[in-house]
Amino acid sequence: MSLRKEPEGVLLEGTAGAESEAEIASKEFFELCKLEAITSPFETSNKFDVEHSDSNLSPIDLFITNTKKLNKLVTADYSPVLGNLILLGYVSAAESYIRALIRKLIHSDEYVSVLVSEKSVSYAAALHHKKEILPEALLEDFSLASPYNVFETLKELIGMKGSRPNPLVLPSQEFKKVCELRHCCVHRFGKLGSKNAIRLGLAAHTKSLEKPILLLAEDVDKIAFIVDNFVRSINNYVFKFLLERSVKNKDDSGRACYEVEWLWVYAKDKKRFNKYYAIFSSKEDVYKSMTLRASYEKFCSALKPEIPNLPERKQKKAENNPAQGAQ
């Protein structure tokens, strides 16, 4: 039964009564809160869906699937406290996307695999993780709840270079704001701390210090858009970066990153190109990704080098010079 109180704090008739003098006498001075003994421990080992598998989903489809579940929570019964929890969910979905992306790239991109080969994982992870999810152990000490941390992680684990590209600057700035609000929810039950206020802009947030976040339903929609936009921007950029690196095929020391070169013939490149396409394309999005063939053709149009020793040029040269082709 809940305690109903008068404005002055007096208990109403029918609620839990005051303690007896004997009960008060048996207590220590610090026992101001009634404490119930824990009679049974909370078993966590059976609170996980061990049959669950999302291995067939691309990282972007995993993100879309997770955020669709969150979107269903914005109903007529919406409340600001629920909004705080949904905000946490969106940032968590973005973190999960980055983890899934790196895991799949470690298995699919030989240069990334070599890059992380000297990284350490815990003995427990090495002993108990399945091979396909072992890369997750690399990320256990990485925080991904800020755009800065995301980019530093991508630099360290997949070898991204250079400063943040222009197409990612604005999505990152907006995502950073969401991450600061997330920090308030996680550590202060939604109240704005001074460090978060400084990062958000102290002049504009001084009056809000130690005040709780108040997210309306339309604010949650904006947050959903910001997080979605950030993840999609990352997805497109990393796909572009990896394919450009595979064409250049040189690391910082000038050595080859990959054992094979692109042949610029769909039938011959299809299997290799599909390894990347499967990681970055979406089947769950309302706007489906372009087909494998269409994406490959655009890849060739953008990055195919003009060099004289490509297989198709050799073939044409042989056709134009039958005597040389017979040699």
C-alpha positions as CSV (number, residue, x, y, z in Angstrom):
1,M,0.0,0.0,0.0
2,S,1.3,3.4,-0.9
3,L,1.6,6.2,1.7
4,R,-0.8,9.1,1.0
5,K,0.2,12.3,2.9
6,E,-1.4,15.5,3.7
7,P,0.4,18.6,2.5
8,E,1.9,19.0,6.0
9,G,3.3,15.4,5.8
10,V,0.7,13.8,8.2
11,L,-0.2,10.2,7.3
12,L,-3.9,9.7,6.3
13,E,-6.1,7.2,8.0
14,G,-5.9,3.8,6.4
15,T,-2.2,4.1,5.5
16,A,0.7,2.4,7.1
17,G,0.8,3.5,10.7
18,A,3.6,5.1,12.7
19,E,6.2,2.9,14.4
20,S,5.6,1.8,17.9
21,E,7.9,3.0,20.7
22,A,9.4,-0.5,21.0
23,E,10.2,-0.6,17.3
24,I,11.9,2.8,17.5
25,A,13.8,1.8,20.6
26,S,15.3,-1.3,18.8
27,K,16.7,0.9,15.9
28,E,20.1,2.5,15.5
29,F,20.1,6.3,15.0
30,F,20.9,6.0,11.3
31,E,18.0,3.7,10.4
32,L,15.8,6.4,8.9
33,C,14.7,4.3,5.9
34,K,12.7,1.1,6.4
35,L,14.9,-1.7,5.1
36,E,13.6,-5.0,3.9
37,A,15.9,-8.0,4.0
38,I,16.9,-9.6,0.7
39,T,15.5,-13.1,0.9
40,S,16.5,-14.3,-2.6
41,P,19.2,-13.1,-5.0
42,F,18.3,-11.8,-8.4
43,E,19.5,-14.5,-10.9
44,T,20.9,-12.7,-14.0
45,S,22.0,-15.9,-15.8
46,N,18.5,-16.6,-17.1
47,K,17.6,-13.1,-18.1
48,F,19.1,-13.1,-21.5
49,D,17.6,-14.5,-24.7
50,V,20.3,-17.1,-25.6
51,E,18.4,-18.1,-28.7
52,H,18.6,-14.6,-30.2
53,S,20.7,-14.1,-33.3
54,D,21.2,-11.0,-35.5
55,S,24.1,-12.4,-37.5
56,N,22.0,-12.2,-40.7
57,L,21.5,-8.5,-40.3
58,S,23.9,-5.9,-41.7
59,P,25.0,-3.4,-39.0
60,I,22.7,-0.7,-40.5
61,D,19.8,-3.1,-40.5
62,L,20.4,-4.0,-36.9
63,F,20.3,-0.3,-36.1
64,I,17.1,0.3,-38.0
65,T,15.4,-2.8,-36.4
66,N,16.4,-1.6,-32.9
67,T,15.2,2.0,-33.5
68,K,11.9,0.8,-34.9
69,K,11.2,-0.8,-31.6
70,L,12.0,2.4,-29.8
71,N,9.7,4.4,-32.1
72,K,6.8,2.3,-31.0
73,L,7.2,3.6,-27.4
74,V,6.1,7.1,-28.4
75,T,2.4,6.7,-27.9
76,A,-0.5,8.6,-26.5
77,D,0.7,7.7,-23.0
78,Y,4.1,9.3,-23.6
79,S,5.8,11.0,-20.6
80,P,9.0,13.0,-20.3
81,V,10.5,10.3,-18.1
82,L,9.8,7.8,-20.9
83,G,11.5,10.2,-23.3
84,N,14.7,10.1,-21.3
85,L,14.7,6.3,-21.5
86,I,14.0,6.4,-25.3
87,L,16.9,8.8,-25.7
88,L,19.2,6.3,-23.9
89,G,17.9,3.6,-26.3
90,Y,18.7,5.6,-29.4
91,V,22.3,6.3,-28.3
92,S,22.7,2.6,-27.3
93,A,21.4,1.6,-30.8
94,A,24.1,3.8,-32.4
95,E,26.8,2.2,-30.2
96,S,25.5,-1.3,-31.1
97,Y,25.8,-0.3,-34.8
98,I,29.4,0.7,-34.4
99,R,30.3,-2.5,-32.6
100,A,28.6,-4.7,-35.2
101,L,30.3,-2.8,-38.0
102,I,33.8,-3.2,-36.6
103,R,33.1,-6.9,-35.8
104,K,32.1,-7.6,-39.4
105,L,34.9,-5.6,-40.9
106,I,37.5,-7.6,-38.8
107,H,36.1,-10.8,-40.4
108,S,35.8,-9.4,-43.9
109,D,38.6,-6.9,-44.5
110,E,42.1,-8.4,-44.5
111,Y,43.8,-5.1,-43.7
112,V,41.5,-4.4,-40.7
113,S,42.1,-8.0,-39.6
114,V,45.9,-7.4,-39.6
115,L,45.5,-4.0,-38.0
116,V,43.8,-5.5,-34.9
117,S,45.9,-8.7,-34.8
118,E,48.1,-7.3,-32.0
119,K,45.3,-6.1,-29.9
120,S,44.6,-7.9,-26.6
121,V,41.4,-9.4,-25.3
122,S,40.7,-10.9,-21.9
123,Y,41.4,-14.5,-21.2
124,A,37.7,-15.1,-20.4
125,A,36.7,-13.6,-23.8
126,A,39.3,-15.7,-25.7
127,L,38.2,-18.8,-23.8
128,H,34.4,-18.5,-24.1
129,H,33.6,-16.2,-27.0
130,K,32.6,-17.8,-30.3
131,K,35.0,-16.9,-33.2
132,E,32.4,-14.7,-35.0
133,I,31.8,-12.5,-31.9
134,L,35.3,-12.5,-30.4
135,P,36.0,-9.1,-32.0
136,E,33.4,-7.7,-29.6
137,A,35.9,-8.3,-26.8
138,L,38.2,-5.7,-28.4
139,L,35.5,-3.0,-27.8
140,E,34.8,-3.7,-24.2
141,D,37.1,-0.9,-23.1
142,F,35.9,1.6,-25.7
143,S,33.3,4.1,-25.0
144,L,31.2,5.0,-28.0
145,A,28.7,7.4,-26.5
146,S,30.2,10.5,-28.3
147,P,31.2,11.3,-31.9
148,Y,34.8,11.9,-30.8
149,N,35.0,8.4,-29.3
150,V,33.4,6.9,-32.4
151,F,35.9,8.5,-34.7
152,E,38.9,7.6,-32.5
153,T,37.7,4.0,-32.4
154,L,37.4,3.9,-36.2
155,K,40.9,5.3,-36.5
156,E,42.4,2.8,-34.2
157,L,40.5,-0.3,-35.3
158,I,39.9,0.1,-39.0
159,G,42.6,2.6,-39.9
160,M,40.6,5.6,-40.8
161,K,42.9,8.6,-41.6
162,G,42.7,12.3,-41.6
163,S,40.4,14.8,-40.0
164,R,36.6,14.4,-39.9
165,P,35.3,14.9,-43.5
166,N,32.9,17.8,-44.2
167,P,29.8,15.6,-44.7
168,L,30.2,14.3,-41.2
169,V,30.8,17.6,-39.3
170,L,27.2,18.7,-38.9
171,P,25.8,15.2,-38.1
172,S,28.6,14.8,-35.5
173,Q,27.8,18.2,-33.9
174,E,24.1,17.4,-33.5
175,F,24.9,13.8,-32.3
176,K,27.2,15.3,-29.7
177,K,24.3,17.3,-28.2
178,V,22.2,14.1,-27.9
179,C,25.2,12.4,-26.2
180,E,25.4,15.2,-23.6
181,L,21.7,14.8,-22.8
182,R,22.3,11.0,-22.6
183,H,25.0,11.7,-20.0
184,C,22.6,13.7,-17.9
185,C,20.1,10.8,-18.0
186,V,22.6,8.1,-17.1
187,H,24.4,9.9,-14.3
188,R,22.0,12.5,-12.9
189,F,18.5,11.2,-13.7
190,G,18.2,13.9,-16.4
191,K,19.5,16.9,-14.5
192,L,22.0,19.1,-16.3
193,G,25.5,19.1,-14.8
194,S,28.1,21.9,-15.2
195,K,30.4,19.9,-17.5
196,N,27.5,19.0,-19.8
197,A,26.4,22.7,-19.8
198,I,29.8,23.8,-20.8
199,R,29.9,21.4,-23.7
200,L,26.4,22.4,-24.8
201,G,27.2,26.1,-24.4
202,L,27.3,27.6,-20.9
203,A,25.8,31.0,-21.8
204,A,22.7,29.4,-23.2
205,H,22.3,26.8,-20.5
206,T,23.2,28.6,-17.2
207,K,19.6,28.9,-16.1
208,S,19.2,25.1,-16.7
209,L,21.9,24.0,-14.3
210,E,20.7,21.2,-12.0
211,K,17.3,21.3,-13.8
212,P,15.8,18.1,-15.3
213,I,15.5,17.4,-19.0
214,L,11.9,17.9,-20.3
215,L,11.6,16.1,-23.6
216,L,8.3,16.5,-25.5
217,A,7.3,13.9,-28.0
218,E,8.4,16.1,-30.9
219,D,11.8,16.4,-29.2
220,V,12.1,12.6,-29.2
221,D,11.4,12.7,-33.0
222,K,14.2,15.2,-33.5
223,I,16.6,13.0,-31.4
224,A,15.6,10.0,-33.5
225,F,16.4,11.9,-36.7
226,I,19.7,13.2,-35.4
227,V,20.9,9.7,-34.3
228,D,19.7,8.1,-37.5
229,N,21.4,10.8,-39.6
230,F,24.7,10.3,-37.8
231,V,24.7,6.5,-38.2
232,R,23.7,6.7,-41.9
233,S,26.5,9.2,-42.5
234,I,29.0,7.0,-40.8
235,N,27.7,4.0,-42.8
236,N,28.1,5.7,-46.1
237,Y,31.5,7.3,-45.4
238,V,33.2,4.2,-44.0
239,F,31.9,2.2,-47.0
240,K,33.5,4.8,-49.3
241,F,36.7,5.0,-47.3
242,L,37.3,1.2,-47.4
243,L,36.7,0.9,-51.1
244,E,38.9,3.8,-51.9
245,R,41.7,2.2,-49.7
246,S,41.2,-1.1,-51.5
247,V,41.7,0.6,-54.9
248,K,44.8,2.5,-53.7
249,N,46.1,-0.6,-52.0
250,K,48.9,1.0,-50.1
251,D,49.5,1.6,-46.4
252,D,51.5,4.4,-44.9
253,S,54.7,2.6,-45.6
254,G,53.8,2.0,-49.3
255,R,53.2,-1.7,-48.8
256,A,50.1,-3.4,-50.3
257,C,47.1,-3.6,-48.0
258,Y,45.4,-6.4,-49.9
259,E,46.7,-9.5,-51.7
260,V,44.4,-9.1,-54.7
261,E,43.6,-6.2,-57.0
262,W,40.3,-5.2,-58.4
263,L,39.8,-6.6,-62.0
264,W,37.0,-4.2,-62.9
265,V,34.9,-6.9,-64.3
266,Y,31.6,-7.6,-62.4
267,A,31.7,-11.3,-62.7
268,K,35.3,-11.5,-61.4
269,D,34.9,-8.8,-58.7
270,K,31.4,-9.7,-57.6
271,K,32.3,-12.0,-54.6
272,R,34.8,-9.5,-53.2
273,F,32.6,-6.5,-53.7
274,N,29.7,-8.3,-52.1
275,K,31.6,-8.7,-48.9
276,Y,31.5,-5.0,-48.4
277,Y,28.1,-4.5,-49.9
278,A,26.5,-7.0,-47.5
279,I,28.0,-5.1,-44.5
280,F,26.8,-1.7,-45.5
281,S,23.6,-2.2,-47.5
282,S,20.1,-2.3,-46.0
283,K,17.1,-4.5,-46.6
284,E,15.1,-3.1,-43.6
285,D,15.2,0.6,-44.7
286,V,12.1,2.1,-46.3
287,Y,14.4,3.2,-49.0
288,K,16.1,0.0,-50.0
289,S,19.8,0.2,-50.9
290,M,20.7,0.2,-54.6
291,T,21.3,-3.3,-56.0
292,L,24.8,-5.0,-55.8
293,R,25.2,-4.6,-59.5
294,A,24.2,-0.9,-59.5
295,S,26.5,-0.2,-56.6
296,Y,29.4,-2.0,-58.3
297,E,29.0,0.0,-61.5
298,K,29.0,3.3,-59.7
299,F,32.1,2.1,-57.8
300,C,33.8,1.4,-61.1
301,S,32.7,4.7,-62.6
302,A,34.1,6.6,-59.6
303,L,37.3,4.7,-58.8
304,K,38.4,2.6,-61.8
305,P,41.9,3.7,-62.7
306,E,43.0,4.6,-66.2
307,I,45.9,2.2,-66.5
308,P,46.9,0.2,-69.6
309,N,47.2,-3.3,-68.1
310,L,43.6,-4.0,-67.1
311,P,42.4,-7.4,-68.2
312,E,39.7,-6.1,-70.6
313,R,42.3,-3.9,-72.3
314,K,44.6,-6.8,-72.8
315,Q,41.6,-8.7,-74.3
316,K,40.8,-5.9,-76.7
317,K,44.4,-5.6,-77.7
318,A,44.5,-9.3,-78.5
319,E,41.3,-9.1,-80.5
320,N,42.8,-6.2,-82.5
321,N,46.1,-8.0,-83.0
322,P,45.3,-11.8,-83.7
323,A,49.0,-12.6,-84.3
324,Q,50.0,-11.2,-80.8
325,G,47.0,-13.0,-79.2
326,A,48.1,-16.3,-80.6
327,Q,51.5,-16.0,-78.9
